[in-house]
Amino acid sequence: VLEKLGCAPLEALMIGDTTADVGAAHGAGVACWAVLGGTHDERTLGDAGADLILSGIGELTTALDRRAPSFP
């Protein structure tokens, strides 16, 4: 998908809520921010290597504003 969009992995960001999301993102060379409220807790997502952990989706816009244009 990234190639089709002309986007390099370092220019992309995946938002997920599971360790599988974190693993898939990192496997593709993409940063992954995790949102609590899904299957896994903060410690589990952190141990999986999430680049940032948000307590809820409502924090996403603020986090993007703080981090843009560089990820993670």
All heavy atoms as a GROMACS GRO file, in nm:
protein
  502
    1VAL      N    1   0.083  -0.119   0.000
    1VAL     CA    2   0.000   0.000   0.000
    1VAL      C    3   0.087   0.126   0.000
    1VAL      O    4   0.058   0.220  -0.072
    1VAL     CB    5  -0.096   0.000   0.121
    1VAL    CG1    6  -0.170   0.131   0.132
    1VAL    CG2    7  -0.193  -0.115   0.113
    2LEU      N    8   0.192   0.126   0.082
    2LEU     CA    9   0.279   0.244   0.087
    2LEU      C   10   0.341   0.272  -0.049
    2LEU      O   11   0.346   0.387  -0.093
    2LEU     CB   12   0.388   0.226   0.192
    2LEU     CG   13   0.343   0.222   0.337
    2LEU    CD1   14   0.462   0.195   0.428
    2LEU    CD2   15   0.273   0.350   0.376
    3GLU      N   16   0.387   0.168  -0.114
    3GLU     CA   17   0.449   0.185  -0.246
    3GLU      C   18   0.349   0.244  -0.344
    3GLU      O   19   0.381   0.334  -0.420
    3GLU     CB   20   0.500   0.050  -0.296
    3GLU     CG   21   0.579   0.061  -0.425
    3GLU     CD   22   0.637  -0.073  -0.466
    3GLU    OE1   23   0.698  -0.140  -0.381
    3GLU    OE2   24   0.617  -0.111  -0.583
    4LYS      N   25   0.227   0.194  -0.339
    4LYS     CA   26   0.122   0.242  -0.429
    4LYS      C   27   0.094   0.391  -0.405
    4LYS      O   28   0.063   0.465  -0.498
    4LYS     CB   29  -0.005   0.161  -0.405
    4LYS     CG   30  -0.100   0.157  -0.518
    4LYS     CD   31  -0.211   0.057  -0.488
    4LYS     CE   32  -0.271   0.009  -0.616
    4LYS     NZ   33  -0.381  -0.083  -0.595
    5LEU      N   34   0.107   0.434  -0.281
    5LEU     CA   35   0.084   0.574  -0.246
    5LEU      C   36   0.207   0.662  -0.264
    5LEU      O   37   0.200   0.783  -0.247
    5LEU     CB   38   0.037   0.583  -0.100
    5LEU     CG   39  -0.098   0.520  -0.069
    5LEU    CD1   40  -0.121   0.519   0.082
    5LEU    CD2   41  -0.210   0.597  -0.139
    6GLY      N   42   0.321   0.597  -0.293
    6GLY     CA   43   0.445   0.673  -0.307
    6GLY      C   44   0.496   0.723  -0.173
    6GLY      O   45   0.558   0.828  -0.165
    7CYS      N   46   0.472   0.647  -0.070
    7CYS     CA   47   0.508   0.686   0.067
    7CYS      C   48   0.615   0.591   0.120
    7CYS      O   49   0.598   0.469   0.116
    7CYS     CB   50   0.383   0.680   0.153
    7CYS     SG   51   0.408   0.729   0.323
    8ALA      N   52   0.722   0.647   0.172
    8ALA     CA   53   0.827   0.565   0.233
    8ALA      C   54   0.781   0.521   0.373
    8ALA      O   55   0.706   0.594   0.439
    8ALA     CB   56   0.956   0.644   0.244
    9PRO      N   57   0.826   0.406   0.420
    9PRO     CA   58   0.789   0.360   0.554
    9PRO      C   59   0.817   0.463   0.664
    9PRO      O   60   0.739   0.476   0.757
    9PRO     CB   61   0.872   0.233   0.574
    9PRO     CG   62   0.891   0.181   0.435
    9PRO     CD   63   0.907   0.305   0.350
   10LEU      N   64   0.925   0.537   0.651
   10LEU     CA   65   0.959   0.636   0.753
   10LEU      C   66   0.865   0.756   0.751
   10LEU      O   67   0.866   0.837   0.843
   10LEU     CB   68   1.104   0.682   0.737
   10LEU     CG   69   1.209   0.575   0.769
   10LEU    CD1   70   1.349   0.627   0.740
   10LEU    CD2   71   1.198   0.530   0.913
   11GLU      N   72   0.786   0.769   0.646
   11GLU     CA   73   0.688   0.878   0.635
   11GLU      C   74   0.549   0.835   0.679
   11GLU      O   75   0.456   0.915   0.680
   11GLU     CB   76   0.679   0.927   0.490
   11GLU     CG   77   0.808   0.981   0.435
   11GLU     CD   78   0.802   1.010   0.287
   11GLU    OE1   79   0.753   0.924   0.211
   11GLU    OE2   80   0.846   1.119   0.248
   12ALA      N   81   0.536   0.709   0.716
   12ALA     CA   82   0.404   0.654   0.751
   12ALA      C   83   0.393   0.631   0.902
   12ALA      O   84   0.492   0.627   0.973
   12ALA     CB   85   0.383   0.522   0.677
   13LEU      N   86   0.272   0.614   0.945
   13LEU     CA   87   0.243   0.586   1.085
   13LEU      C   88   0.125   0.491   1.090
   13LEU      O   89   0.024   0.513   1.023
   13LEU     CB   90   0.208   0.714   1.159
   13LEU     CG   91   0.159   0.700   1.302
   13LEU    CD1   92   0.270   0.645   1.392
   13LEU    CD2   93   0.111   0.835   1.353
   14MET      N   94   0.137   0.386   1.170
   14MET     CA   95   0.025   0.295   1.191
   14MET      C   96  -0.029   0.319   1.331
   14MET      O   97   0.048   0.333   1.426
   14MET     CB   98   0.069   0.150   1.177
   14MET     CG   99  -0.044   0.051   1.196
   14MET     SD  100   0.008  -0.113   1.144
   14MET     CE  101  -0.130  -0.209   1.199
   15ILE      N  102  -0.161   0.322   1.342
   15ILE     CA  103  -0.227   0.333   1.470
   15ILE      C  104  -0.293   0.198   1.496
   15ILE      O  105  -0.367   0.148   1.412
   15ILE     CB  106  -0.335   0.443   1.470
   15ILE    CG1  107  -0.281   0.575   1.416
   15ILE    CG2  108  -0.396   0.458   1.608
   15ILE    CD1  109  -0.171   0.637   1.495
   16GLY      N  110  -0.267   0.140   1.611
   16GLY     CA  111  -0.325   0.009   1.642
   16GLY      C  112  -0.354  -0.005   1.789
   16GLY      O  113  -0.327   0.085   1.868
   17ASP      N  114  -0.407  -0.123   1.824
   17ASP     CA  115  -0.436  -0.147   1.966
   17ASP      C  116  -0.396  -0.287   2.011
   17ASP      O  117  -0.436  -0.330   2.119
   17ASP     CB  118  -0.583  -0.118   1.997
   17ASP     CG  119  -0.679  -0.212   1.925
   17ASP    OD1  120  -0.635  -0.293   1.843
   17ASP    OD2  121  -0.801  -0.202   1.951
   18THR      N  122  -0.317  -0.356   1.930
   18THR     CA  123  -0.273  -0.490   1.968
   18THR      C  124  -0.123  -0.505   1.943
   18THR      O  125  -0.062  -0.430   1.867
   18THR     CB  126  -0.345  -0.600   1.888
   18THR    OG1  127  -0.304  -0.593   1.751
   18THR    CG2  128  -0.496  -0.586   1.899
   19THR      N  129  -0.066  -0.608   2.005
   19THR     CA  130   0.075  -0.638   1.981
   19THR      C  131   0.096  -0.681   1.836
   19THR      O  132   0.202  -0.655   1.779
   19THR     CB  133   0.124  -0.748   2.077
   19THR    OG1  134   0.042  -0.864   2.062
   19THR    CG2  135   0.119  -0.701   2.221
   20ALA      N  136  -0.004  -0.742   1.775
   20ALA     CA  137   0.007  -0.781   1.634
   20ALA      C  138   0.018  -0.657   1.547
   20ALA      O  139   0.093  -0.657   1.447
   20ALA     CB  140  -0.114  -0.865   1.593
   21ASP      N  141  -0.054  -0.551   1.581
   21ASP     CA  142  -0.044  -0.425   1.505
   21ASP      C  143   0.097  -0.369   1.514
   21ASP      O  144   0.155  -0.325   1.414
   21ASP     CB  145  -0.143  -0.322   1.558
   21ASP     CG  146  -0.288  -0.361   1.537
   21ASP    OD1  147  -0.318  -0.437   1.444
   21ASP    OD2  148  -0.373  -0.314   1.617
   22VAL      N  149   0.152  -0.369   1.635
   22VAL     CA  150   0.288  -0.318   1.655
   22VAL      C  151   0.387  -0.400   1.573
   22VAL      O  152   0.472  -0.346   1.503
   22VAL     CB  153   0.326  -0.318   1.805
   22VAL    CG1  154   0.471  -0.274   1.824
   22VAL    CG2  155   0.231  -0.229   1.885
   23GLY      N  156   0.375  -0.531   1.580
   23GLY     CA  157   0.466  -0.619   1.506
   23GLY      C  158   0.454  -0.601   1.356
   23GLY      O  159   0.555  -0.599   1.285
   24ALA      N  160   0.332  -0.589   1.306
   24ALA     CA  161   0.312  -0.570   1.161
   24ALA      C  162   0.371  -0.438   1.115
   24ALA      O  163   0.437  -0.431   1.011
   24ALA     CB  164   0.163  -0.577   1.128
   25ALA      N  165   0.348  -0.334   1.193
   25ALA     CA  166   0.402  -0.202   1.156
   25ALA      C  167   0.554  -0.206   1.153
   25ALA      O  168   0.617  -0.165   1.055
   25ALA     CB  169   0.353  -0.096   1.254
   26HIS      N  170   0.614  -0.254   1.259
   26HIS     CA  171   0.760  -0.257   1.266
   26HIS      C  172   0.819  -0.351   1.162
   26HIS      O  173   0.926  -0.324   1.109
   26HIS     CB  174   0.805  -0.294   1.407
   26HIS     CG  175   0.781  -0.183   1.505
   26HIS    ND1  176   0.798  -0.200   1.640
   26HIS    CD2  177   0.739  -0.054   1.489
   26HIS    CE1  178   0.770  -0.086   1.702
   26HIS    NE2  179   0.732   0.003   1.612
   27GLY      N  180   0.748  -0.458   1.130
   27GLY     CA  181   0.794  -0.549   1.025
   27GLY      C  182   0.799  -0.481   0.889
   27GLY      O  183   0.879  -0.518   0.804
   28ALA      N  184   0.715  -0.380   0.872
   28ALA     CA  185   0.712  -0.305   0.746
   28ALA      C  186   0.799  -0.180   0.754
   28ALA      O  187   0.803  -0.100   0.660
   28ALA     CB  188   0.568  -0.265   0.712
   29GLY      N  189   0.865  -0.160   0.868
   29GLY     CA  190   0.951  -0.043   0.885
   29GLY      C  191   0.874   0.083   0.918
   29GLY      O  192   0.924   0.194   0.896
   30VAL      N  193   0.753   0.068   0.970
   30VAL     CA  194   0.665   0.181   1.000
   30VAL      C  195   0.653   0.197   1.151
   30VAL      O  196   0.642   0.099   1.225
   30VAL     CB  197   0.525   0.156   0.938
   30VAL    CG1  198   0.426   0.262   0.978
   30VAL    CG2  199   0.535   0.146   0.786
   31ALA      N  200   0.650   0.321   1.198
   31ALA     CA  201   0.627   0.348   1.340
   31ALA      C  202   0.485   0.308   1.376
   31ALA      O  203   0.394   0.312   1.292
   31ALA     CB  204   0.647   0.497   1.368
   32CYS      N  205   0.465   0.269   1.502
   32CYS     CA  206   0.331   0.230   1.547
   32CYS      C  207   0.299   0.296   1.679
   32CYS      O  208   0.372   0.282   1.776
   32CYS     CB  209   0.321   0.079   1.561
   32CYS     SG  210   0.153   0.024   1.604
   33TRP      N  211   0.190   0.369   1.679
   33TRP     CA  212   0.135   0.424   1.802
   33TRP      C  213   0.020   0.335   1.844
   33TRP      O  214  -0.064   0.297   1.762
   33TRP     CB  215   0.083   0.566   1.780
   33TRP     CG  216   0.191   0.668   1.754
   33TRP    CD1  217   0.326   0.646   1.748
   33TRP    CD2  218   0.171   0.806   1.730
   33TRP    NE1  219   0.391   0.764   1.721
   33TRP    CE2  220   0.298   0.864   1.709
   33TRP    CE3  221   0.059   0.887   1.722
   33TRP    CZ2  222   0.315   0.999   1.683
   33TRP    CZ3  223   0.076   1.021   1.695
   33TRP    CH2  224   0.203   1.077   1.677
   34ALA      N  225   0.016   0.301   1.969
   34ALA     CA  226  -0.088   0.212   2.020
   34ALA      C  227  -0.190   0.292   2.102
   34ALA      O  228  -0.154   0.386   2.173
   34ALA     CB  229  -0.027   0.102   2.106
   35VAL      N  230  -0.314   0.252   2.091
   35VAL     CA  231  -0.423   0.315   2.165
   35VAL      C  232  -0.478   0.212   2.264
   35VAL      O  233  -0.511   0.100   2.227
   35VAL     CB  234  -0.536   0.361   2.070
   35VAL    CG1  235  -0.650   0.424   2.148
   35VAL    CG2  236  -0.482   0.457   1.965
   36LEU      N  237  -0.485   0.252   2.391
   36LEU     CA  238  -0.540   0.163   2.493
   36LEU      C  239  -0.691   0.149   2.474
   36LEU      O  240  -0.756   0.238   2.422
   36LEU     CB  241  -0.510   0.218   2.632
   36LEU     CG  242  -0.362   0.225   2.670
   36LEU    CD1  243  -0.347   0.290   2.807
   36LEU    CD2  244  -0.298   0.088   2.668
   37GLY      N  245  -0.742   0.039   2.521
   37GLY     CA  246  -0.885   0.015   2.512
   37GLY      C  247  -0.918  -0.110   2.433
   37GLY      O  248  -1.031  -0.154   2.429
   38GLY      N  249  -0.816  -0.166   2.371
   38GLY     CA  250  -0.836  -0.289   2.296
   38GLY      C  251  -0.801  -0.409   2.383
   38GLY      O  252  -0.827  -0.411   2.504
   39THR      N  253  -0.738  -0.505   2.323
   39THR     CA  254  -0.707  -0.631   2.389
   39THR      C  255  -0.596  -0.619   2.494
   39THR      O  256  -0.601  -0.687   2.596
   39THR     CB  257  -0.662  -0.734   2.283
   39THR    OG1  258  -0.765  -0.743   2.185
   39THR    CG2  259  -0.637  -0.869   2.343
   40HIS      N  260  -0.497  -0.533   2.469
   40HIS     CA  261  -0.376  -0.532   2.552
   40HIS      C  262  -0.366  -0.407   2.638
   40HIS      O  263  -0.414  -0.301   2.603
   40HIS     CB  264  -0.252  -0.543   2.463
   40HIS     CG  265  -0.253  -0.664   2.376
   40HIS    ND1  266  -0.244  -0.792   2.427
   40HIS    CD2  267  -0.265  -0.678   2.242
   40HIS    CE1  268  -0.248  -0.880   2.327
   40HIS    NE2  269  -0.262  -0.812   2.214
   41ASP      N  270  -0.296  -0.423   2.750
   41ASP     CA  271  -0.274  -0.310   2.840
   41ASP      C  272  -0.146  -0.235   2.802
   41ASP      O  273  -0.073  -0.276   2.713
   41ASP     CB  274  -0.270  -0.356   2.986
   41ASP     CG  275  -0.157  -0.453   3.017
   41ASP    OD1  276  -0.060  -0.463   2.938
   41ASP    OD2  277  -0.164  -0.519   3.122
   42GLU      N  278  -0.122  -0.125   2.874
   42GLU     CA  279  -0.009  -0.038   2.842
   42GLU      C  280   0.126  -0.110   2.849
   42GLU      O  281   0.210  -0.095   2.762
   42GLU     CB  282  -0.010   0.082   2.937
   42GLU     CG  283   0.097   0.183   2.907
   42GLU     CD  284   0.084   0.309   2.990
   42GLU    OE1  285  -0.007   0.318   3.075
   42GLU    OE2  286   0.168   0.399   2.969
   43ARG      N  287   0.144  -0.190   2.953
   43ARG     CA  288   0.272  -0.260   2.968
   43ARG      C  289   0.296  -0.357   2.852
   43ARG      O  290   0.406  -0.365   2.798
   43ARG     CB  291   0.274  -0.335   3.101
   43ARG     CG  292   0.406  -0.404   3.123
   43ARG     CD  293   0.408  -0.477   3.255
   43ARG     NE  294   0.542  -0.525   3.279
   43ARG     CZ  295   0.599  -0.526   3.396
   43ARG    NH1  296   0.535  -0.481   3.501
   43ARG    NH2  297   0.720  -0.572   3.410
   44THR      N  298   0.194  -0.431   2.814
   44THR     CA  299   0.206  -0.529   2.706
   44THR      C  300   0.240  -0.459   2.574
   44THR      O  301   0.327  -0.504   2.499
   44THR     CB  302   0.077  -0.611   2.692
   44THR    OG1  303   0.051  -0.676   2.818
   44THR    CG2  304   0.088  -0.716   2.583
   45LEU      N  305   0.171  -0.349   2.547
   45LEU     CA  306   0.198  -0.274   2.423
   45LEU      C  307   0.337  -0.212   2.425
   45LEU      O  308   0.407  -0.212   2.324
   45LEU     CB  309   0.091  -0.168   2.402
   45LEU     CG  310  -0.048  -0.222   2.371
   45LEU    CD1  311  -0.153  -0.112   2.383
   45LEU    CD2  312  -0.053  -0.286   2.233
   46GLY      N  313   0.378  -0.164   2.542
   46GLY     CA  314   0.513  -0.109   2.555
   46GLY      C  315   0.619  -0.216   2.536
   46GLY      O  316   0.718  -0.195   2.466
   47ASP      N  317   0.596  -0.332   2.596
   47ASP     CA  318   0.690  -0.443   2.580
   47ASP      C  319   0.698  -0.489   2.435
   47ASP      O  320   0.802  -0.538   2.391
   47ASP     CB  321   0.650  -0.561   2.669
   47ASP     CG  322   0.675  -0.535   2.817
   47ASP    OD1  323   0.744  -0.436   2.852
   47ASP    OD2  324   0.623  -0.615   2.899
   48ALA      N  325   0.589  -0.473   2.360
   48ALA     CA  326   0.587  -0.511   2.218
   48ALA      C  327   0.661  -0.410   2.132
   48ALA      O  328   0.690  -0.438   2.016
   48ALA     CB  329   0.443  -0.526   2.170
   49GLY      N  330   0.691  -0.293   2.189
   49GLY     CA  331   0.768  -0.194   2.117
   49GLY      C  332   0.689  -0.079   2.059
   49GLY      O  333   0.740  -0.007   1.971
   50ALA      N  334   0.567  -0.056   2.106
   50ALA     CA  335   0.490   0.058   2.056
   50ALA      C  336   0.573   0.185   2.072
   50ALA      O  337   0.636   0.207   2.175
   50ALA     CB  338   0.359   0.071   2.133
   51ASP      N  339   0.574   0.267   1.970
   51ASP     CA  340   0.654   0.390   1.972
   51ASP      C  341   0.592   0.498   2.060
   51ASP      O  342   0.662   0.585   2.110
   51ASP     CB  343   0.672   0.441   1.829
   51ASP     CG  344   0.748   0.341   1.744
   51ASP    OD1  345   0.867   0.317   1.774
   51ASP    OD2  346   0.689   0.285   1.650
   52LEU      N  347   0.462   0.492   2.077
   52LEU     CA  348   0.389   0.583   2.164
   52LEU      C  349   0.262   0.512   2.206
   52LEU      O  350   0.204   0.438   2.126
   52LEU     CB  351   0.355   0.714   2.090
   52LEU     CG  352   0.279   0.820   2.169
   52LEU    CD1  353   0.370   0.882   2.276
   52LEU    CD2  354   0.229   0.930   2.077
   53ILE      N  355   0.218   0.533   2.328
   53ILE     CA  356   0.094   0.472   2.375
   53ILE      C  357  -0.001   0.584   2.417
   53ILE      O  358   0.034   0.668   2.501
   53ILE     CB  359   0.119   0.375   2.492
   53ILE    CG1  360   0.212   0.262   2.445
   53ILE    CG2  361  -0.013   0.318   2.544
   53ILE    CD1  362   0.258   0.168   2.554
   54LEU      N  363  -0.118   0.584   2.357
   54LEU     CA  364  -0.220   0.684   2.386
   54LEU      C  365  -0.326   0.620   2.474
   54LEU      O  366  -0.364   0.505   2.454
   54LEU     CB  367  -0.284   0.733   2.256
   54LEU     CG  368  -0.187   0.788   2.150
   54LEU    CD1  369  -0.260   0.812   2.020
   54LEU    CD2  370  -0.121   0.914   2.200
   55SER      N  371  -0.379   0.696   2.570
   55SER     CA  372  -0.481   0.640   2.660
   55SER      C  373  -0.616   0.625   2.591
   55SER      O  374  -0.700   0.549   2.637
   55SER     CB  375  -0.495   0.724   2.786
   55SER     OG  376  -0.541   0.852   2.755
   56GLY      N  377  -0.636   0.695   2.481
   56GLY     CA  378  -0.760   0.684   2.406
   56GLY      C  379  -0.746   0.752   2.271
   56GLY      O  380  -0.654   0.832   2.250
   57ILE      N  381  -0.836   0.722   2.181
   57ILE     CA  382  -0.830   0.777   2.046
   57ILE      C  383  -0.843   0.929   2.047
   57ILE      O  384  -0.794   0.998   1.958
   57ILE     CB  385  -0.935   0.710   1.954
   57ILE    CG1  386  -0.902   0.734   1.807
   57ILE    CG2  387  -1.075   0.756   1.989
   57ILE    CD1  388  -0.783   0.662   1.758
   58GLY      N  389  -0.905   0.984   2.151
   58GLY     CA  390  -0.920   1.128   2.163
   58GLY      C  391  -0.788   1.202   2.173
   58GLY      O  392  -0.781   1.322   2.146
   59GLU      N  393  -0.681   1.132   2.210
   59GLU     CA  394  -0.548   1.193   2.219
   59GLU      C  395  -0.475   1.199   2.085
   59GLU      O  396  -0.370   1.262   2.074
   59GLU     CB  397  -0.460   1.114   2.317
   59GLU     CG  398  -0.503   1.123   2.460
   59GLU     CD  399  -0.406   1.052   2.552
   59GLU    OE1  400  -0.309   0.990   2.504
   59GLU    OE2  401  -0.428   1.058   2.673
   60LEU      N  402  -0.529   1.133   1.984
   60LEU     CA  403  -0.457   1.119   1.858
   60LEU      C  404  -0.426   1.252   1.791
   60LEU      O  405  -0.313   1.277   1.750
   60LEU     CB  406  -0.535   1.028   1.763
   60LEU     CG  407  -0.468   1.000   1.629
   60LEU    CD1  408  -0.330   0.938   1.648
   60LEU    CD2  409  -0.555   0.908   1.545
   61THR      N  410  -0.523   1.339   1.779
   61THR     CA  411  -0.502   1.467   1.710
   61THR      C  412  -0.393   1.548   1.778
   61THR      O  413  -0.304   1.602   1.711
   61THR     CB  414  -0.632   1.547   1.703
   61THR    OG1  415  -0.730   1.469   1.636
   61THR    CG2  416  -0.614   1.677   1.627
   62THR      N  417  -0.398   1.557   1.909
   62THR     CA  418  -0.296   1.631   1.983
   62THR      C  419  -0.159   1.569   1.966
   62THR      O  420  -0.060   1.639   1.945
   62THR     CB  421  -0.333   1.638   2.133
   62THR    OG1  422  -0.461   1.700   2.145
   62THR    CG2  423  -0.230   1.716   2.212
   63ALA      N  424  -0.152   1.437   1.972
   63ALA     CA  425  -0.024   1.367   1.956
   63ALA      C  426   0.033   1.390   1.816
   63ALA      O  427   0.152   1.413   1.800
   63ALA     CB  428  -0.040   1.218   1.982
   64LEU      N  429  -0.053   1.387   1.715
   64LEU     CA  430  -0.007   1.412   1.578
   64LEU      C  431   0.045   1.555   1.564
   64LEU      O  432   0.148   1.578   1.502
   64LEU     CB  433  -0.120   1.387   1.478
   64LEU     CG  434  -0.153   1.241   1.452
   64LEU    CD1  435  -0.284   1.230   1.376
   64LEU    CD2  436  -0.040   1.172   1.377
   65ASP      N  437  -0.026   1.649   1.622
   65ASP     CA  438   0.018   1.789   1.617
   65ASP      C  439   0.154   1.807   1.682
   65ASP      O  440   0.238   1.883   1.633
   65ASP     CB  441  -0.084   1.881   1.685
   65ASP     CG  442  -0.212   1.898   1.605
   65ASP    OD1  443  -0.212   1.867   1.483
   65ASP    OD2  444  -0.313   1.942   1.664
   66ARG      N  445   0.176   1.739   1.794
   66ARG     CA  446   0.304   1.750   1.865
   66ARG      C  447   0.418   1.685   1.789
   66ARG      O  448   0.531   1.731   1.793
   66ARG     CB  449   0.295   1.686   2.004
   66ARG     CG  450   0.226   1.770   2.107
   66ARG     CD  451   0.251   1.714   2.246
   66ARG     NE  452   0.232   1.570   2.252
   66ARG     CZ  453   0.134   1.509   2.318
   66ARG    NH1  454   0.047   1.581   2.385
   66ARG    NH2  455   0.123   1.379   2.318
   67ARG      N  456   0.392   1.574   1.723
   67ARG     CA  457   0.496   1.495   1.659
   67ARG      C  458   0.522   1.530   1.513
   67ARG      O  459   0.626   1.500   1.461
   67ARG     CB  460   0.463   1.346   1.668
   67ARG     CG  461   0.453   1.294   1.808
   67ARG     CD  462   0.592   1.275   1.870
   67ARG     NE  463   0.582   1.219   2.003
   67ARG     CZ  464   0.642   1.109   2.041
   67ARG    NH1  465   0.718   1.043   1.960
   67ARG    NH2  466   0.626   1.066   2.164
   68ALA      N  467   0.425   1.585   1.446
   68ALA     CA  468   0.439   1.615   1.302
   68ALA      C  469   0.550   1.717   1.283
   68ALA      O  470   0.569   1.804   1.365
   68ALA     CB  471   0.307   1.666   1.246
   69PRO      N  472   0.626   1.709   1.176
   69PRO     CA  473   0.616   1.612   1.069
   69PRO      C  474   0.706   1.491   1.085
   69PRO      O  475   0.722   1.413   0.994
   69PRO     CB  476   0.660   1.692   0.947
   69PRO     CG  477   0.764   1.784   1.002
   69PRO     CD  478   0.718   1.816   1.144
   70SER      N  479   0.768   1.474   1.200
   70SER     CA  480   0.859   1.361   1.216
   70SER      C  481   0.799   1.255   1.307
   70SER      O  482   0.741   1.287   1.410
   70SER     CB  483   0.993   1.408   1.274
   70SER     OG  484   0.974   1.458   1.403
   71PHE      N  485   0.809   1.131   1.267
   71PHE     CA  486   0.764   1.018   1.347
   71PHE      C  487   0.886   0.935   1.380
   71PHE      O  488   0.979   0.934   1.304
   71PHE     CB  489   0.662   0.932   1.270
   71PHE     CG  490   0.536   1.005   1.239
   71PHE    CD1  491   0.499   1.024   1.107
   71PHE    CD2  492   0.454   1.056   1.338
   71PHE    CE1  493   0.383   1.092   1.075
   71PHE    CE2  494   0.340   1.124   1.308
   71PHE     CZ  495   0.302   1.143   1.175
   72PRO      N  496   0.887   0.854   1.479
   72PRO     CA  497   0.790   0.836   1.584
   72PRO      C  498   0.802   0.950   1.675
   72PRO      O  499   0.783   0.992   1.766
   72PRO     CB  500   0.826   0.702   1.642
   72PRO     CG  501   0.967   0.676   1.608
   72PRO     CD  502   0.994   0.758   1.488
   0.00000   0.00000   0.00000
